Amino acid sequence: MIDSSARGFAAALAIVAGTFALPSPTLLAAEGGTPENSNAPVRAHWSPKKINFTYQGITATYSCDGLLDDVRAVLRQLGASKLKVRASGCTSRLGGPDPFPGVTGTFLVLEPGDAASGADASPAVTARWQRVKVNVGEDPRDAAGRCELVEQIKRYILPLFAARNIAFQSNCFPHDVVIGGASLEADVLQAERPETAASNAQ
C-alpha cells in the first residue's frame, strides 16, 4: 500500500507491489461532442457547489492531509473559486494513511449564461473555455500512484463543473503502478483576466 501524503508518497512508492511498466493500449473516452472554439468569450456566472468526496483506493492509500492537498489543487486547476474545504473521515493518528479519507466543503464554479433572477443571483462575468489537464503528481512516477484518484475525480468531482470535450483514459490495475495509467483533460470555464480582456480588445 502507498502512503501518498505529501511527505511520504515518493518514498513509499518504491515498495509498492508490482513493477513500473509502460502503459498498454487503453480505452479513450471522449465526451461532449466535437471540439468547439475555446477562444471565444462567453457570458457566465458563479454558481455555488458542495463537495462530499470519499476516496476509496486499493493500490494507493492517503492521509487526510495528503488527500486534501491533492483535491484542493485539482479544484483550483478546474477553476474553482472561494474554496472552503476540509478533510473528513480522519481516524489515523500522527498523519498516517486513513482507510476512507474524504474532503467536504463548498466552492464556486463558473457556469455558462446568466444566473437565475433572485436576491442571490451573481452578476455575469466574461469567461473563456480553457483546456485543462488534471495534474495530480509532480512527475510521472508520482502521478502513476494516483491512478485511482484520477478515476474518482472524473466520476465524482468533474461533474460539479461545466465541462465539455472530456478526454479520459484509464489503465489502472490493483496493486500495480503503471506510468501514464490514467489521464483526464477537459474544457472548463475560467474567468477572463482583466489584462487578457484588454489585450483581446486591441
Residue pairs with C-beta under 8 A, 6 or more apart in sequence:
1 16
1 59
1 60
1 61
1 97
2 9
2 12
2 13
2 16
2 59
2 60
2 61
2 145
3 9
3 12
3 61
3 62
3 63
3 66
3 96
3 97
4 12
4 60
4 61
4 62
4 63
4 66
4 67
4 70
4 97
4 145
4 146
5 62
5 63
5 65
5 66
5 95
5 97
6 65
6 66
6 69
7 95
8 63
9 66
9 142
9 145
10 141
10 142
13 141
13 142
13 144
13 145
13 177
16 59
16 145
16 175
16 176
16 177
17 175
17 176
18 173
18 175
18 176
18 177
19 176
19 177
20 141
20 144
20 177
20 178
20 179
21 176
21 178
21 179
22 178
22 179
22 180
23 171
23 178
23 179
23 180
23 181
24 171
24 178
26 169
26 170
26 171
27 169
27 170
28 167
28 168
28 169
29 166
29 167
29 168
29 169
30 165
30 166
30 167
31 164
31 165
31 166
31 168
32 163
32 164
32 165
32 166
32 186
32 187
33 164
33 165
35 165
35 187
36 129
36 164
36 165
36 187
38 128
38 129
38 130
38 131
38 187
39 128
40 128
40 129
41 126
41 127
41 128
41 192
41 197
41 200
42 112
42 126
42 127
42 128
42 129
42 189
43 112
43 113
43 114
43 124
43 125
43 126
43 127
44 110
44 111
44 112
44 113
44 124
44 125
44 126
44 127
44 189
44 191
45 110
45 111
45 113
45 114
45 115
45 121
45 122
45 123
45 124
45 125
46 81
46 108
46 109
46 110
46 111
46 115
46 122
46 125
47 108
47 109
47 110
47 111
47 115
47 122
48 106
48 107
48 108
49 80
49 106
49 107
49 108
49 109
49 160
50 104
50 105
50 106
51 71
51 75
51 85
51 103
51 104
51 105
51 106
51 107
51 157
51 160
52 88
52 102
52 104
53 71
53 102
53 103
53 104
53 152
53 156
53 157
54 88
54 89
54 100
54 101
54 102
55 62
55 67
55 100
55 101
55 102
55 148
55 149
55 152
56 100
56 152
57 148
57 149
58 148
58 174
58 175
59 145
59 147
59 148
59 172
59 173
59 174
59 175
59 176
59 177
60 145
60 146
60 147
60 148
60 149
61 97
61 98
61 99
62 70
62 97
62 98
62 101
62 149
63 92
63 95
63 96
63 97
63 98
63 101
64 87
64 88
64 89
64 90
64 92
64 95
64 98
64 101
65 87
65 95
66 101
67 87
67 101
67 102
67 103
68 85
68 86
68 87
68 103
70 136
70 146
70 149
71 85
71 103
71 153
71 157
72 83
72 85
72 103
73 135
73 136
74 134
74 135
74 136
74 153
74 157
75 83
75 85
75 107
75 157
76 83
77 132
77 134
77 135
78 109
78 132
78 134
78 157
78 158
78 161
78 163
78 186
78 188
79 109
79 110
79 130
79 132
79 161
79 188
79 189
79 190
79 191
80 107
80 108
80 109
80 161
81 107
81 108
81 109
81 191
82 106
82 107
82 108
83 105
83 106
83 107
84 105
84 106
84 107
85 103
85 104
85 105
85 106
85 107
86 103
86 104
86 105
87 101
87 102
87 103
88 101
88 102
88 103
88 104
89 98
89 100
89 101
89 102
90 98
90 101
91 98
91 99
92 98
109 160
109 161
109 162
109 189
110 125
110 127
110 162
110 188
110 189
110 190
110 191
111 162
111 189
112 127
112 162
112 189
114 121
114 124
115 121
115 122
115 123
115 124
125 191
125 192
126 191
126 192
126 197
127 189
127 190
127 191
127 192
128 189
128 190
128 192
129 164
129 187
129 188
129 189
130 187
130 188
130 189
130 190
131 165
131 185
131 186
131 187
132 185
132 186
132 187
132 188
133 183
133 184
133 185
134 150
134 153
134 183
134 184
134 185
134 186
135 143
136 143
136 146
136 149
136 150
136 153
137 143
137 144
137 145
137 146
140 179
140 180
141 177
141 179
144 177
144 178
144 179
144 180
144 181
145 177
147 170
147 171
147 172
147 177
147 178
147 181
147 182
148 172
148 182
150 170
150 182
150 183
150 184
151 170
151 172
151 182
153 184
154 166
154 168
154 184
158 166
158 184
158 186
161 186
161 188
161 189
162 188
162 189
163 186
163 187
163 188
164 186
164 187
165 186
165 187
166 184
166 185
166 186
167 183
167 184
167 185
167 186
168 182
168 183
168 184
168 185
169 182
169 183
170 181
170 182
171 178
171 180
171 181
171 182
172 178
172 181
172 182
173 181
